[in-house]
């Protein structure tokens, strides 16, 4: 086994970064990475080779210490770039912070979210399945289902006698019996996930096509998949394909937006999404992420539940 270490310093990117906050905010790109003794482990690929990475950051904006384990030597520059992509470290956080300050309804959100960034999918198919599972479901339940799928059907890499499973690809997933998926907690979504997987397999270049589409075309294309409606499509586009115009709207985001901008009137999800995208533009996805976490940490979400 080959192992090595790299370090990502704060001065390599603009703005704040908090590893723990970013991984644990319920973003539907993937389940939270395995945490052992304040170190996060994940099985990813670098240049098509499986690599287990171990990441540690002691506090906000501290260096990100990265250890890696692989059967073959890897290009550390490619690993560095992959981590920058997953944690969106090239995002212009300083510009986004200025944008938040210009809106009276958003100006307080930053102090509750310092260091929070998008947690992008390193496996887009996993994000699609995670997002389908997240609909009308708790974070705890859908992440448990993803964990069971990984454990029972994903490729596994052994490091220091510990197994680190990854999510199976489409060709493996399609072979999982529907009854097995139900035992993992996916319920009625089991058939939807299998049907969606079949639809993706019929288009060998599906993911690249979505990546290269504009937001509207990609949104319409994803809505053709089984189990995918507007909210799930926006989750997939934001966390899976990195389309920042996406604004996933569920019942809680609806209530938050209605409270902030519509005097708590009943507004359709479609209108909320359209209003947000017109108002926030390319910052829509990040605003949605920050708003939900702000509402949860500030007590607003508890207030809106009453």
Beta strands, then each sheet from edge to edge (+ up, - down):
strand 1: 2-8
strand 2: 34-36
strand 3: 39-46
strand 4: 49-56
strand 5: 64-70
strand 6: 156-159
strand 7: 162-165
sheet 1: 1+ 5- 4+ 3- 2+
sheet 2: 6+ 7-
end
